[in-house]
Amino acid sequence: MYRNLLFIIILITKNAVGQEAKVSGIVTDADGHPLPHVRYYTHSNPTKKLYTNNEGEYQITYQLGNNDTIHFQNVAFDDYDLYLYGRYERMAKREGQISIDIIMPDKQIPEIVILPDLPDTLFGTQDYSVADFEFDTSGCLVLLTYPKTIQKGSVLRLLDQNDSITDRHYIEGESVELRKDFQGNIHLLTKERVFLVKVIRSKMYVYEENRDQFFKYLAPILDTIGPHIYYSNYSELYPAFDYLEFNREDSTYNTLLKVEDAPLMELYRAEFKYVDVRTKLWAANKELQTGIDKEIWVGANVFTNSLYYEPLYAPLFKAGEDSIYVFDHYKNYLFKYTPDTGFSDSVRISYHLDARKSGWEQPLLQDRVNDQVYVLFERNGYSYLCRIDPKSGNVSPPQRLHYKYVERIKIVDNNVYYIYRPFETIQKKYIYKEGLQ
């Protein structure tokens, strides 16, 4: 008797475990819309993968007693697991099939904060504005600052490599700019005076210079190669000038290149014909006193004040240790010169032609570390930089600076530095930095 009872219990248990049940329902989203093409399968048989139909309906058969799970997947939602035990197991044993609707959980997308690629703020404070800046050879930054208006005086400040102001010096009168000479020394130019700014061990020393000697002997010198000094006799009141070379070893002079705007020169000299008699007499007396042509006297004092006159711009840059580039915007050529071979090559340039349409602006900008020269264009308030290829004279695709109406652009080691103040804000003028591509 006991043997028969044990056989019956084993048979009932075996039938319960081997019994199948069917699960069906509709898969929807959180708003109740049916979801077609949702993939589902049981964990006990993961290779058998099924999909909901166009009405979002699903059905699947599974073995009771396995504590199984139906897994639902769709790329637009997080996965969902339906656990087929406990209450659902009892319902399935009792009825043979159960109906369970599934609501797929919305995919939890992590929050991503997208910030604009803004330029770095190199220096700025609401206590004063920056009018100009220059990098010292020690890596410090010399700042020309003013609290409200630069006409009422300014303050030179020294910013060290830790972004700390380590020294300051008050300057009377209206400051104009900071300028580096060919030796890398920094000079402060004001309306009436010139100062030499020296940085020694995080201290700034300011010495007044002879203004006439600075502009006569130092400012014209552009650069040096070995014993050769390169300078010009440029004057903004005359539409022609020469680039010259002086050899310190044998004290010889050499005229490298004559730059002249021929059409402008014709108008410049022709102005003498149209001035009044009194001005002609004045110019004739000046010619007798100085030996300078009377037409030049009239051109320099009368024609340069007209809308037709524009000072010449044909810059010279040192390239490497033994070469010089001259950008002659009037012959439309980039000339290459070395002390040993002279003018060895030239390529045609055209970026400056039709400047009103292209937006070309002076000056050309040279990277002070790698000697690359860049063209500056201004369009709709934005500044665009294009690198000049000295081998072909072509320019690279433009890179636009982030802000409008920037000032005092400088390029150092593939980085652009400039001064900017947001329009119609109370912010002072800050120094910003952008990387070149």
FENPEVEN-V459077 format. One record per residue. N is the residue number from 1. RES is the residue in one small letter. D_CENTER is the distance of its C-alpha to the mean C-alpha in Angstrom with 1 decimal. Layout:
n=N res=RES d_center=D_CENTER
n=N res=RES d_center=D_CENTER
This chain:
n=1 res=m d_center=95.7
n=2 res=y d_center=92.8
n=3 res=r d_center=91.8
n=4 res=n d_center=91.6
n=5 res=l d_center=89.6
n=6 res=l d_center=87.0
n=7 res=f d_center=86.7
n=8 res=i d_center=86.1
n=9 res=i d_center=83.4
n=10 res=i d_center=81.6
n=11 res=l d_center=81.9
n=12 res=i d_center=80.5
n=13 res=t d_center=77.5
n=14 res=k d_center=76.8
n=15 res=n d_center=76.9
n=16 res=a d_center=74.6
n=17 res=v d_center=72.0
n=18 res=g d_center=72.2
n=19 res=q d_center=72.2
n=20 res=e d_center=69.3
n=21 res=a d_center=67.6
n=22 res=k d_center=65.4
n=23 res=v d_center=62.3
n=24 res=s d_center=60.8
n=25 res=g d_center=58.8
n=26 res=i d_center=55.8
n=27 res=v d_center=52.1
n=28 res=t d_center=50.1
n=29 res=d d_center=46.8
n=30 res=a d_center=46.7
n=31 res=d d_center=47.6
n=32 res=g d_center=50.6
n=33 res=h d_center=49.3
n=34 res=p d_center=50.9
n=35 res=l d_center=48.5
n=36 res=p d_center=49.5
n=37 res=h d_center=48.5
n=38 res=v d_center=48.3
n=39 res=r d_center=49.3
n=40 res=y d_center=51.9
n=41 res=y d_center=54.2
n=42 res=t d_center=56.4
n=43 res=h d_center=55.5
n=44 res=s d_center=59.0
n=45 res=n d_center=58.2
n=46 res=p d_center=54.5
n=47 res=t d_center=55.0
n=48 res=k d_center=56.5
n=49 res=k d_center=53.6
n=50 res=l d_center=54.3
n=51 res=y d_center=52.3
n=52 res=t d_center=53.1
n=53 res=n d_center=54.3
n=54 res=n d_center=52.9
n=55 res=e d_center=54.6
n=56 res=g d_center=53.0
n=57 res=e d_center=56.4
n=58 res=y d_center=56.9
n=59 res=q d_center=60.0
n=60 res=i d_center=60.7
n=61 res=t d_center=63.8
n=62 res=y d_center=63.8
n=63 res=q d_center=66.4
n=64 res=l d_center=67.7
n=65 res=g d_center=67.8
n=66 res=n d_center=64.6
n=67 res=n d_center=62.4
n=68 res=d d_center=60.0
n=69 res=t d_center=56.6
n=70 res=i d_center=55.1
n=71 res=h d_center=51.4
n=72 res=f d_center=49.4
n=73 res=q d_center=45.9
n=74 res=n d_center=43.5
n=75 res=v d_center=39.7
n=76 res=a d_center=39.2
n=77 res=f d_center=41.1
n=78 res=d d_center=41.7
n=79 res=d d_center=44.8
n=80 res=y d_center=48.1
n=81 res=d d_center=51.3
n=82 res=l d_center=54.8
n=83 res=y d_center=57.2
n=84 res=l d_center=60.7
n=85 res=y d_center=62.9
n=86 res=g d_center=64.6
n=87 res=r d_center=65.4
n=88 res=y d_center=64.2
n=89 res=e d_center=66.4
n=90 res=r d_center=69.4
n=91 res=m d_center=68.8
n=92 res=a d_center=68.4
n=93 res=k d_center=71.7
n=94 res=r d_center=73.5
n=95 res=e d_center=72.4
n=96 res=g d_center=71.1
n=97 res=q d_center=67.9
n=98 res=i d_center=65.3
n=99 res=s d_center=62.8
n=100 res=i d_center=59.5
n=101 res=d d_center=56.6
n=102 res=i d_center=53.1
n=103 res=i d_center=50.1
n=104 res=m d_center=46.9
n=105 res=p d_center=44.4
n=106 res=d d_center=41.0
n=107 res=k d_center=38.2
n=108 res=q d_center=36.5
n=109 res=i d_center=32.7
n=110 res=p d_center=30.8
n=111 res=e d_center=28.5
n=112 res=i d_center=24.8
n=113 res=v d_center=22.4
n=114 res=i d_center=19.1
n=115 res=l d_center=16.4
n=116 res=p d_center=13.2
n=117 res=d d_center=10.0
n=118 res=l d_center=9.2
n=119 res=p d_center=7.1
n=120 res=d d_center=9.7
n=121 res=t d_center=12.2
n=122 res=l d_center=13.1
n=123 res=f d_center=16.1
n=124 res=g d_center=17.9
n=125 res=t d_center=21.5
n=126 res=q d_center=23.7
n=127 res=d d_center=26.2
n=128 res=y d_center=24.4
n=129 res=s d_center=21.4
n=130 res=v d_center=19.3
n=131 res=a d_center=19.9
n=132 res=d d_center=18.4
n=133 res=f d_center=17.7
n=134 res=e d_center=18.2
n=135 res=f d_center=18.3
n=136 res=d d_center=21.9
n=137 res=t d_center=23.1
n=138 res=s d_center=24.2
n=139 res=g d_center=20.7
n=140 res=c d_center=21.5
n=141 res=l d_center=19.5
n=142 res=v d_center=21.6
n=143 res=l d_center=20.9
n=144 res=l d_center=22.6
n=145 res=t d_center=23.4
n=146 res=y d_center=25.9
n=147 res=p d_center=27.5
n=148 res=k d_center=28.1
n=149 res=t d_center=28.2
n=150 res=i d_center=27.5
n=151 res=q d_center=30.6
n=152 res=k d_center=32.8
n=153 res=g d_center=31.5
n=154 res=s d_center=28.5
n=155 res=v d_center=28.1
n=156 res=l d_center=26.5
n=157 res=r d_center=25.3
n=158 res=l d_center=24.6
n=159 res=l d_center=22.2
n=160 res=d d_center=23.1
n=161 res=q d_center=21.3
n=162 res=n d_center=22.8
n=163 res=d d_center=21.0
n=164 res=s d_center=24.4
n=165 res=i d_center=25.6
n=166 res=t d_center=28.4
n=167 res=d d_center=29.6
n=168 res=r d_center=29.6
n=169 res=h d_center=31.3
n=170 res=y d_center=32.3
n=171 res=i d_center=32.0
n=172 res=e d_center=34.4
n=173 res=g d_center=33.8
n=174 res=e d_center=30.7
n=175 res=s d_center=27.8
n=176 res=v d_center=25.6
n=177 res=e d_center=23.0
n=178 res=l d_center=22.4
n=179 res=r d_center=22.8
n=180 res=k d_center=23.0
n=181 res=d d_center=26.0
n=182 res=f d_center=26.5
n=183 res=q d_center=27.7
n=184 res=g d_center=24.6
n=185 res=n d_center=26.6
n=186 res=i d_center=25.1
n=187 res=h d_center=27.0
n=188 res=l d_center=27.0
n=189 res=l d_center=28.1
n=190 res=t d_center=30.0
n=191 res=k d_center=32.1
n=192 res=e d_center=35.1
n=193 res=r d_center=34.3
n=194 res=v d_center=32.2
n=195 res=f d_center=31.6
n=196 res=l d_center=30.8
n=197 res=v d_center=28.8
n=198 res=k d_center=29.6
n=199 res=v d_center=28.5
n=200 res=i d_center=31.2
n=201 res=r d_center=31.3
n=202 res=s d_center=29.1
n=203 res=k d_center=31.1
n=204 res=m d_center=30.1
n=205 res=y d_center=32.7
n=206 res=v d_center=32.6
n=207 res=y d_center=35.0
n=208 res=e d_center=35.9
n=209 res=e d_center=36.0
n=210 res=n d_center=38.2
n=211 res=r d_center=36.0
n=212 res=d d_center=38.0
n=213 res=q d_center=37.9
n=214 res=f d_center=34.2
n=215 res=f d_center=33.5
n=216 res=k d_center=36.4
n=217 res=y d_center=36.1
n=218 res=l d_center=32.7
n=219 res=a d_center=30.1
n=220 res=p d_center=31.2
n=221 res=i d_center=30.6
n=222 res=l d_center=27.4
n=223 res=d d_center=27.9
n=224 res=t d_center=30.5
n=225 res=i d_center=31.6
n=226 res=g d_center=34.6
n=227 res=p d_center=37.3
n=228 res=h d_center=35.6
n=229 res=i d_center=34.0
n=230 res=y d_center=31.9
n=231 res=y d_center=32.0
n=232 res=s d_center=32.5
n=233 res=n d_center=34.9
n=234 res=y d_center=32.4
n=235 res=s d_center=33.4
n=236 res=e d_center=31.5
n=237 res=l d_center=35.0
n=238 res=y d_center=35.9
n=239 res=p d_center=34.4
n=240 res=a d_center=35.0
n=241 res=f d_center=34.4
n=242 res=d d_center=34.9
n=243 res=y d_center=33.0
n=244 res=l d_center=35.5
n=245 res=e d_center=36.1
n=246 res=f d_center=38.4
n=247 res=n d_center=40.0
n=248 res=r d_center=41.0
n=249 res=e d_center=43.5
n=250 res=d d_center=45.7
n=251 res=s d_center=44.5
n=252 res=t d_center=44.0
n=253 res=y d_center=41.7
n=254 res=n d_center=40.1
n=255 res=t d_center=38.5
n=256 res=l d_center=35.6
n=257 res=l d_center=34.5
n=258 res=k d_center=35.5
n=259 res=v d_center=32.8
n=260 res=e d_center=34.3
n=261 res=d d_center=33.6
n=262 res=a d_center=37.1
n=263 res=p d_center=37.2
n=264 res=l d_center=36.0
n=265 res=m d_center=38.5
n=266 res=e d_center=41.3
n=267 res=l d_center=40.5
n=268 res=y d_center=40.1
n=269 res=r d_center=43.6
n=270 res=a d_center=45.1
n=271 res=e d_center=44.5
n=272 res=f d_center=47.6
n=273 res=k d_center=49.8
n=274 res=y d_center=48.8
n=275 res=v d_center=49.0
n=276 res=d d_center=52.2
n=277 res=v d_center=55.1
n=278 res=r d_center=54.4
n=279 res=t d_center=50.9
n=280 res=k d_center=52.3
n=281 res=l d_center=54.9
n=282 res=w d_center=52.4
n=283 res=a d_center=50.3
n=284 res=a d_center=53.4
n=285 res=n d_center=54.4
n=286 res=k d_center=51.0
n=287 res=e d_center=51.4
n=288 res=l d_center=54.8
n=289 res=q d_center=53.5
n=290 res=t d_center=50.4
n=291 res=g d_center=50.9
n=292 res=i d_center=47.6
n=293 res=d d_center=48.1
n=294 res=k d_center=48.9
n=295 res=e d_center=46.5
n=296 res=i d_center=43.6
n=297 res=w d_center=44.8
n=298 res=v d_center=44.7
n=299 res=g d_center=41.4
n=300 res=a d_center=39.7
n=301 res=n d_center=41.3
n=302 res=v d_center=41.5
n=303 res=f d_center=39.3
n=304 res=t d_center=36.2
n=305 res=n d_center=36.5
n=306 res=s d_center=36.6
n=307 res=l d_center=33.9
n=308 res=y d_center=34.3
n=309 res=y d_center=33.2
n=310 res=e d_center=29.7
n=311 res=p d_center=29.2
n=312 res=l d_center=28.5
n=313 res=y d_center=25.2
n=314 res=a d_center=25.5
n=315 res=p d_center=23.5
n=316 res=l d_center=24.7
n=317 res=f d_center=22.6
n=318 res=k d_center=24.1
n=319 res=a d_center=23.2
n=320 res=g d_center=24.5
n=321 res=e d_center=27.8
n=322 res=d d_center=29.9
n=323 res=s d_center=28.2
n=324 res=i d_center=27.0
n=325 res=y d_center=25.0
n=326 res=v d_center=26.1
n=327 res=f d_center=24.3
n=328 res=d d_center=27.2
n=329 res=h d_center=26.1
n=330 res=y d_center=29.8
n=331 res=k d_center=31.2
n=332 res=n d_center=28.1
n=333 res=y d_center=28.0
n=334 res=l d_center=25.9
n=335 res=f d_center=28.6
n=336 res=k d_center=28.7
n=337 res=y d_center=31.1
n=338 res=t d_center=32.6
n=339 res=p d_center=35.5
n=340 res=d d_center=37.7
n=341 res=t d_center=37.4
n=342 res=g d_center=36.2
n=343 res=f d_center=34.2
n=344 res=s d_center=34.1
n=345 res=d d_center=31.8
n=346 res=s d_center=30.0
n=347 res=v d_center=27.9
n=348 res=r d_center=27.5
n=349 res=i d_center=24.3
n=350 res=s d_center=23.9
n=351 res=y d_center=20.3
n=352 res=h d_center=21.7
n=353 res=l d_center=24.7
n=354 res=d d_center=25.2
n=355 res=a d_center=22.3
n=356 res=r d_center=23.5
n=357 res=k d_center=22.9
n=358 res=s d_center=19.7
n=359 res=g d_center=18.1
n=360 res=w d_center=17.7
n=361 res=e d_center=17.2
n=362 res=q d_center=18.2
n=363 res=p d_center=17.4
n=364 res=l d_center=16.2
n=365 res=l d_center=13.8
n=366 res=q d_center=14.9
n=367 res=d d_center=13.5
n=368 res=r d_center=16.3
n=369 res=v d_center=16.8
n=370 res=n d_center=16.9
n=371 res=d d_center=17.7
n=372 res=q d_center=15.4
n=373 res=v d_center=15.3
n=374 res=y d_center=12.7
n=375 res=v d_center=13.8
n=376 res=l d_center=12.4
n=377 res=f d_center=13.6
n=378 res=e d_center=14.2
n=379 res=r d_center=15.5
n=380 res=n d_center=16.8
n=381 res=g d_center=14.8
n=382 res=y d_center=11.3
n=383 res=s d_center=9.5
n=384 res=y d_center=9.0
n=385 res=l d_center=8.6
n=386 res=c d_center=11.4
n=387 res=r d_center=12.9
n=388 res=i d_center=16.6
n=389 res=d d_center=19.2
n=390 res=p d_center=21.9
n=391 res=k d_center=24.6
n=392 res=s d_center=24.4
n=393 res=g d_center=22.6
n=394 res=n d_center=20.5
n=395 res=v d_center=16.8
n=396 res=s d_center=14.6
n=397 res=p d_center=13.3
n=398 res=p d_center=10.6
n=399 res=q d_center=7.0
n=400 res=r d_center=6.7
n=401 res=l d_center=4.7
n=402 res=h d_center=6.4
n=403 res=y d_center=9.2
n=404 res=k d_center=11.9
n=405 res=y d_center=13.5
n=406 res=v d_center=11.4
n=407 res=e d_center=13.3
n=408 res=r d_center=13.8
n=409 res=i d_center=10.5
n=410 res=k d_center=11.1
n=411 res=i d_center=9.9
n=412 res=v d_center=11.8
n=413 res=d d_center=12.4
n=414 res=n d_center=9.3
n=415 res=n d_center=7.2
n=416 res=v d_center=5.8
n=417 res=y d_center=8.3
n=418 res=y d_center=9.7
n=419 res=i d_center=12.6
n=420 res=y d_center=12.9
n=421 res=r d_center=16.0
n=422 res=p d_center=16.5
n=423 res=f d_center=19.0
n=424 res=e d_center=22.6
n=425 res=t d_center=22.2
n=426 res=i d_center=23.9
n=427 res=q d_center=20.8
n=428 res=k d_center=20.5
n=429 res=k d_center=17.6
n=430 res=y d_center=15.3
n=431 res=i d_center=12.7
n=432 res=y d_center=9.3
n=433 res=k d_center=7.1
n=434 res=e d_center=3.7
n=435 res=g d_center=4.9
n=436 res=l d_center=5.4
n=437 res=q d_center=7.9
